[in-house]
């Protein structure tokens, strides 16, 4: 299960198929260096996204 406190880089390393879900939800900076140490919640705030909605979409994609 994905949570908003997880580091984006860790999530992508474990589940590379989620890149499409990040993109589809407005998170286009997957390859940027900050994503290797930034939580989903922190990145969502920076990009003006709803972290809970993003995490929900990520978990749905894994189901």
CORNOR-V209537 format. One record per pair of residues at least 4 apart in sequence whose ideal C-beta (glycine too) atoms are under 8 Angstrom apart, sorted by the first residue. I is the first residue (numbers start at 0). GAP is how many residues later the second one is. D is the distance in Angstrom with one decimal. If there is no record, write none. Layout:
{{I/GAP/D} {I/GAP/D}}
This chain:
{{0/58/6.1} {0/61/7.9} {1/4/5.9} {1/9/6.1} {1/13/7.9} {1/16/7.8} {1/38/7.3} {1/53/5.6} {1/56/4.5} {1/57/5.3} {1/60/6.9} {2/37/7.7} {2/52/6.5} {3/35/6.6} {3/36/4.7} {3/37/4.0} {3/40/7.3} {3/47/4.5} {3/48/6.9} {3/50/7.6} {3/51/4.9} {4/34/5.3} {4/35/7.4} {4/36/6.2} {5/4/6.1} {5/5/5.3} {5/33/6.5} {5/34/5.8} {6/4/6.9} {6/29/7.3} {6/30/6.2} {6/31/6.7} {6/32/5.9} {6/33/8.0} {7/4/6.2} {7/14/7.6} {7/19/7.8} {7/22/6.9} {7/27/4.2} {7/28/7.5} {7/30/5.8} {7/31/7.3} {7/32/5.9} {7/35/5.9} {8/4/6.2} {8/26/5.4} {8/27/3.8} {8/28/6.9} {8/29/7.9} {9/4/6.3} {10/4/6.0} {10/7/6.2} {10/29/7.1} {10/47/7.3} {11/4/6.0} {11/6/6.5} {11/7/6.2} {11/10/7.7} {11/18/6.2} {11/23/7.5} {14/47/6.5} {16/44/7.3} {17/4/6.1} {17/40/5.6} {17/43/5.9} {17/44/7.3} {18/4/6.4} {18/11/5.6} {19/4/6.1} {19/41/7.7} {20/4/6.3} {20/36/5.5} {20/37/5.4} {20/40/4.3} {21/5/4.1} {21/6/7.8} {21/8/5.4} {21/32/7.7} {21/36/7.5} {22/4/6.8} {22/5/6.1} {22/7/7.3} {23/33/7.3} {24/24/6.8} {24/28/7.2} {24/29/5.0} {24/32/5.3} {25/21/6.4} {25/23/5.4} {26/16/6.5} {26/17/7.4} {26/20/6.4} {26/22/6.6} {26/27/6.7} {28/5/7.0} {28/6/5.9} {28/14/7.1} {28/18/7.4} {29/5/5.7} {30/4/7.1} {33/4/4.9} {33/9/7.5} {34/8/6.7} {37/4/5.0} {37/5/4.9} {37/8/7.9} {38/4/6.8} {39/4/6.1} {39/11/5.9} {39/14/6.3} {39/15/6.2} {39/18/7.7} {40/4/6.6} {40/10/4.5} {41/4/6.6} {42/4/6.2} {42/6/7.9} {43/5/4.1} {43/6/6.7} {43/7/3.8} {43/10/5.6} {44/4/7.8} {44/6/7.1} {48/4/7.3} {48/5/5.7} {49/4/6.5} {50/4/6.2} {51/4/6.3} {52/4/6.5} {53/4/6.4} {54/4/6.3} {55/4/6.3} {56/4/6.4} {57/4/6.8} {58/4/6.6}}
